[in-house]
Amino acid sequence: MSTGLDRKVAGDVCRVAGVAVFFVAATVFLEKSGIRNALFDVETFRSLLQGGSSGTGRMVSAAIFVVGGAGVIALGMPRLWASAVGGVVYGALMGTVLSVMASILGASILYLAGRSLLGRVVERRLGGRLEFWRRRFHENAFWWVLYGRLVPFSNSTIMSLLCGSCRVPFWAYVQGSVLGFIPLAAVFAAFGSGGLEGNLGQIGFAVLVLAAFVILRRLINARTPVIADEKTVDPEAPKG
């Protein structure tokens, strides 16, 4: 048990370090004005992707991002990378807002798929753990959806399908998902925005918040007996 926990902690540390190294390297690279000017002008690049200066163009760009992002999330792309792309294109604030909208739309599609076409896929994937989660969702659907969404580096696709398969009330599912999506969406939008702008302060803040979430999850697991054994209950184990 201790060895398994140590491996999970080591895995979390490696993932946080890997994300930090990637975005810091991108930031340092783009911070050099000569390189940045040779590749692109940041403001022009963003303005182009945002649909120009007209209100209509910006609305169309945002709609394309939300719908397109929802589509690729429904196909299994990690929602956090959609947040990073949102940060690159729209900046940290709007990138967070739009990526959360894309995430909840994509998660809703997966929820409906879990209630119908892909329900048996979830049953095969989780096996005996499915009944555990049915009981948990019956006791407090909102909390368990929220808990699952706050887990960094996890399989959000499986969580969405699981909620649909277990017939979680849709409103509780949406509420838990939205509140759970916001913090990590903001972190990865900051990664994307800071990387493009060469803002090491923004990247550093995002790394600290991400590490805090990893630590918080471990503390919750340690203090809550019913979720202490992650091998039994964690449907959002990182993709292999």
C-alpha atoms as one frame of an Amber mdcrd trajectory, in Angstrom:
protein
   0.000   0.000   0.000   2.777   2.384   0.979   4.757   1.504  -2.129   1.702
   2.091  -4.308   1.091   5.471  -2.700   4.752   6.425  -3.084   4.557   5.596
  -6.774   1.443   7.721  -7.198   3.088  10.662  -5.433   6.214  10.236  -7.560
   4.019  10.105 -10.658   2.260  13.325  -9.648   5.603  15.046  -9.062   6.898
  13.914 -12.456   3.767  15.139 -14.235   3.850  18.554 -12.582   7.570  18.833
 -13.329   7.033  17.773 -16.943   4.306  20.361 -17.509   6.407  23.042 -15.814
   9.507  22.248 -17.893   7.520  22.287 -21.143   5.882  25.665 -20.564   8.943
  27.292 -18.983  11.025  26.189 -21.975   8.418  27.643 -24.342   8.328  30.864
 -22.322  12.108  31.282 -22.284  12.245  30.522 -25.998   9.551  33.042 -26.907
  10.809  35.636 -24.432  13.759  36.321 -26.703  12.430  39.198 -28.800  14.460
  38.262 -31.861  12.976  34.777 -31.986   9.466  36.004 -31.278   9.594  38.713
 -33.927  10.989  36.254 -36.442   8.151  33.806 -35.821   5.154  36.081 -35.339
   3.805  39.209 -33.715   1.841  38.068 -30.669  -0.914  40.667 -30.895  -1.406
  40.177 -34.636  -1.389  36.397 -34.180  -4.014  36.561 -31.452  -6.149  39.104
 -33.285  -6.226  36.881 -36.356  -7.292  33.793 -34.402  -9.827  35.805 -32.406
 -11.607  36.851 -35.589 -10.186  40.331 -36.046 -11.392  43.545 -34.471 -15.102
  43.255 -35.299 -17.551  42.028 -32.686 -19.104  39.568 -35.118 -15.747  38.064
 -35.997 -14.858  37.599 -32.339 -18.198  35.950 -31.594 -17.765  33.576 -34.524
 -14.228  32.743 -33.403 -15.414  32.046 -29.841 -18.294  29.892 -31.099 -15.966
  27.874 -33.333 -13.583  27.336 -30.426 -16.348  26.212 -28.044 -18.042  23.873
 -30.523 -14.780  22.545 -31.953 -13.294  22.145 -28.479 -16.386  20.293 -27.291
 -16.117  17.972 -30.269 -12.505  16.975 -29.687 -13.105  16.646 -25.926 -16.029
  14.330 -26.656 -13.641  12.306 -28.822 -11.277  11.901 -25.868  -8.838  14.819
 -25.990  -7.839  15.947 -22.460  -9.809  19.071 -21.576  -6.743  20.696 -19.983
  -5.011  20.954 -23.346  -8.101  22.678 -24.722  -7.673  25.171 -21.871  -4.024
  25.703 -22.807  -5.013  26.387 -26.427  -7.696  28.781 -25.182  -5.044  30.640
 -23.185  -2.812  30.918 -26.239  -5.574  32.305 -28.448  -7.731  34.367 -26.078
  -5.528  35.072 -23.062  -5.833  33.654 -19.560  -9.253  35.084 -18.625 -11.262
  34.511 -21.810  -9.336  31.307 -22.457 -10.604  29.999 -19.119 -14.210  31.023
 -19.793 -14.355  29.578 -23.304 -12.508  26.371 -22.439 -14.888  25.717 -19.524
 -17.805  26.188 -21.927 -16.199  23.754 -24.380 -15.450  21.299 -21.578 -18.983
  21.267 -20.188 -20.484  20.876 -23.668 -18.112  18.014 -24.487 -18.735  16.445
 -21.064 -22.499  16.650 -21.652 -22.119  14.773 -24.935 -20.102  12.073 -23.156
 -22.661  11.922 -20.337 -25.433  11.228 -22.842 -23.243   8.637 -24.561 -22.643
   6.957 -21.199 -26.391   6.765 -20.617 -26.916   5.054 -23.949 -24.406   3.836
 -26.518 -21.239   3.573 -24.422 -22.691   2.403 -21.120 -21.342  -1.119 -21.592
 -17.874   0.211 -22.353 -17.871   1.803 -18.896 -19.059  -1.426 -17.286 -16.227
  -3.391 -18.901 -13.636  -0.741 -18.023 -14.566  -0.411 -14.351 -15.821  -3.902
 -13.545 -16.604  -4.219  -9.842 -15.848  -0.557  -9.184 -18.997   0.481 -11.024
 -21.256  -0.538  -8.124 -19.059   1.410  -5.703 -19.531   4.567  -7.737 -23.263
   3.989  -8.092 -23.545   4.003  -4.296 -21.387   7.108  -3.964 -23.356   9.029
  -6.598 -26.607   7.990  -4.931 -25.356   9.377  -1.592 -24.021  12.709  -2.903
 -23.777  13.070  -6.664 -22.593  16.685  -6.641 -19.636  16.083  -4.300 -18.335
  13.016  -6.133 -18.584  14.680  -9.534 -16.778  17.722  -8.116 -14.078  15.520
  -6.569 -13.507  13.718  -9.855 -13.241  16.964 -11.812 -10.643  18.455  -9.458
  -8.183  15.614 -10.081  -5.255  16.800 -12.267  -3.868  14.568 -15.035  -6.896
  12.301 -15.034  -9.179  10.667 -17.563 -12.078  13.083 -17.702 -13.640  11.085
 -20.544 -14.122   8.021 -18.346 -15.568  10.156 -15.536 -18.162  11.654 -17.892
 -19.152   8.264 -19.287 -19.296   6.854 -15.758 -21.697   9.573 -14.616 -23.971
   8.851 -17.554 -23.834   5.100 -16.990 -24.681   5.564 -13.287 -27.609   7.863
 -14.128 -26.245  10.784 -12.114 -28.872  13.596 -12.097 -27.893  15.857 -14.974
 -28.153  19.123 -13.022 -25.904  17.819 -10.225 -23.521  16.577 -12.917 -23.391
  19.981 -14.621 -22.953  21.896 -11.351 -20.163  19.631 -10.094 -18.462  19.639
 -13.482 -18.521  23.419 -13.947 -17.164  24.133 -10.465 -14.578  21.392 -10.833
 -13.484  22.480 -14.309 -12.821  26.137 -13.481  -9.656  25.921 -11.312  -7.573
  23.681 -13.578  -8.933  25.378 -16.709  -7.597  28.654 -15.301  -4.232  27.036
 -14.542  -3.748  25.665 -18.051  -5.094  28.804 -19.724  -2.430  30.668 -17.736
   0.154  28.174 -18.982  -0.896  28.804 -22.580  -1.119  32.575 -22.247   2.112
  32.880 -20.260   3.979  30.648 -22.672   2.951  32.717 -25.686   3.658  36.051
 -24.000   6.936  34.947 -22.423   5.534  35.656 -18.959   7.507  33.546 -16.462
   5.572  35.011 -13.529   2.302  33.705 -14.948   3.854  30.299 -15.603   5.305
  30.143 -12.089   1.948  30.986 -10.520   0.236  28.295 -12.600   2.839  25.702
 -11.540   2.301  26.540  -7.857  -1.480  26.270  -8.160  -1.197  22.961 -10.040
   1.123  21.553  -7.370  -1.299  22.765  -4.684  -4.132  20.824  -6.317  -2.055
  17.647  -6.406  -1.238  18.063  -2.702  -4.870  18.879  -1.874  -6.034  15.701
  -3.547  -3.586  13.632  -1.490  -4.762  15.322   1.713  -8.418  14.656   0.874
  -7.641  11.014   0.138  -5.720  10.635   3.390  -8.436  12.259   5.528 -11.424
  10.603   3.857 -11.381   6.840   4.514 -13.804   5.984   1.737 -11.423   7.308
  -0.923  -8.135   6.411   0.695  -7.757   3.295  -1.415  -7.379   4.920  -4.843
  -6.769   1.603  -6.583 -10.362   0.682  -5.714 -12.207   3.906  -6.347 -10.346
   6.139  -8.776 -12.136   6.096 -12.168  -9.946   8.911 -13.432  -6.644   7.080
 -13.317  -4.227   8.625 -15.833  -4.390   7.172 -19.300  -1.947   4.407 -19.961
